[in-house]
Amino acid sequence: MYVTVDRPVREWQGLIIPDPGVYTLDEAHKRIGFVAQHMMVSPVRGEFAKGAATISVGADPLRSSISATIRADSINTHNPERDAHLSGPDFLDVSRYPTLEYRSTGITWEADNDPIFNWARLRNNPLSRRGTVADLPAAATRASGRFVINGQLTVKDVTRPVDMQMEFGGARRDPYDRDIFGFSASAELDREAFGLVWNVALEAGGFLVGKKIRIEIAGEAIRNA
């Protein structure tokens, strides 16, 4: 059941969510970042400065879709020598594969089923001190919530499934009379599954570059006029 509230948002599962429509990632409020392990002991952070995403919000939010394109040559780890290596044939090979692509295949909702939240709501339920989860009062409307985005990531013409944990940040109308919503998302992937296999073995054991890469994306999306 969907409850309409003051535009441009509506209520769903206790969340205030954006109206259906097509939304575009705001260039001024985005970060497309990643974290990799160096020498088995420390994280190295980087980002892609150029990227675009389109989010089609459905009447049923779980039937929404996301498509994103990232410019591979916009990689930046604040070290020119390292960036040149990451852009070359050993890694992204940006001259042959100029973009990374992501397309969603499904969305699921993660309800607040953590026992600590259920305990807190039972404790504050004035009707019964011996209630069960079935007796819980309805959760109050809140701004944020968690979803899982199922999708396919393409790197260097290799496509693999990558699921992203997304934290929905809320929806509202901004001072410029635009309908917006915010989010952050993360995922972990094995870079070798995408053909990024370059590495150097360390004398003390392990490798120079970790196999696991953590993707971190955050931003705001604006509804198309």
GIURGI-V598904 format. One record per helix or strand of 2 or more residues. SS is the DSSP state (a for helix, b for strand). FROM is the first residue (numbers start at 1). LEN is the number of residues. If there is no record, write none. Layout:
# GIURGI-V598904
ss->SS from->FROM len->LEN
ss->SS from->FROM len->LEN
This chain:
# GIURGI-V598904
ss->b from->3 len->2
ss->b from->9 len->4
ss->b from->15 len->4
ss->b from->21 len->18
ss->b from->42 len->7
ss->b from->51 len->7
ss->a from->61 len->3
ss->b from->65 len->7
ss->a from->72 len->3
ss->b from->75 len->2
ss->a from->80 len->8
ss->b from->99 len->12
ss->a from->115 len->9
ss->a from->133 len->3
ss->b from->145 len->11
ss->b from->158 len->16
ss->b from->179 len->12
ss->a from->191 len->4
ss->b from->209 len->15
